[in-house]
């Protein structure tokens, strides 16, 4: 069997003398490369992810194996020649060695560099997601979803770019003409660009919508004049459900106006009419007292962010003096707080005999006209 692999007589001792040192050297090189790669990742990630993490172990193993195989490929044939063995390859060993140290080494470096970049980006995305999702509650869950969406888009896009560049570089090292490939890819990209302009616009708009955190799932928003609860945010569409339960789906690229009613905080605005006979200052004092009692209530107080803001007399209506005021609340709680405040206003006004005007009709009856005497 050994005679088929080598020209001339084969001595097992000589073959072992070439193979064993080569394997030992390859093992040492692989260990050194693995340690250097681990140290580099540790410095890059600042110990955020442990080296025992699967995200780190997998690329380290691959880097170590690649270093081992490359070292064996580089040193095995020269080792055979040193011990007097000539492998039967069909080509001259000098040409093999020349290709290995030139194009072969460049191809290996390109592949390793591309893989290292892809894994590094994956680790950075994982670190970003880990930091963003710290905490508990619905806000943390929403941040985690946003981080997963952005991380997936960034990782997939960069992976496609890196793999494409690496593949073209390898093909060029293999003496393959890549000009027709680039031309065909350009024509194909142009055709796809014209045919999927709307889709690309929707995806790009959705990416920036999520990146800028303009609206989140659970917010109450108005999109292009249609209001409702945000049920889903995707790269291509955003889904609203209005008060009647109707689901509205908007392509992200078609959104011209977006109003978020529950971003960071909300206001409940009240336009309240009082009689022309009432003193606005007295009414304001009663309103502030009622709002302070509401804010002291353990059920509603945590949802109120600031005392009642009375903006004053806003208008003179036909039968009422209109006063405008507002309460600052946490997002999505303005309606609950506002309804309770209105209930308490009615009770307080009844208690202080403050009249709330309402449409009235006065009917005057006159006695029948008597006929003159004949």
Secondary structure as UniProt FT lines:
FT   HELIX           2..5
FT   STRAND          6..7
FT   HELIX           12..45
FT   TURN            46..47
FT   TURN            51..52
FT   HELIX           54..82
FT   TURN            83..84
FT   STRAND          86..87
FT   HELIX           93..99
FT   HELIX           100..104
FT   HELIX           105..132
FT   HELIX           138..173
FT   TURN            174..175
FT   HELIX           179..195
FT   HELIX           197..211
FT   TURN            212..213
FT   TURN            217..218
FT   STRAND          220..223
FT   TURN            224..225
FT   STRAND          226..233
FT   STRAND          237..241
FT   TURN            243..244
FT   STRAND          247..251
FT   HELIX           252..254
FT   STRAND          258..260
FT   TURN            261..262
FT   STRAND          266..274
FT   TURN            276..277
FT   HELIX           280..296
FT   TURN            298..300
FT   HELIX           301..303
FT   STRAND          309..316
FT   STRAND          321..329
FT   TURN            331..332
FT   HELIX           334..351
FT   TURN            352..353
//
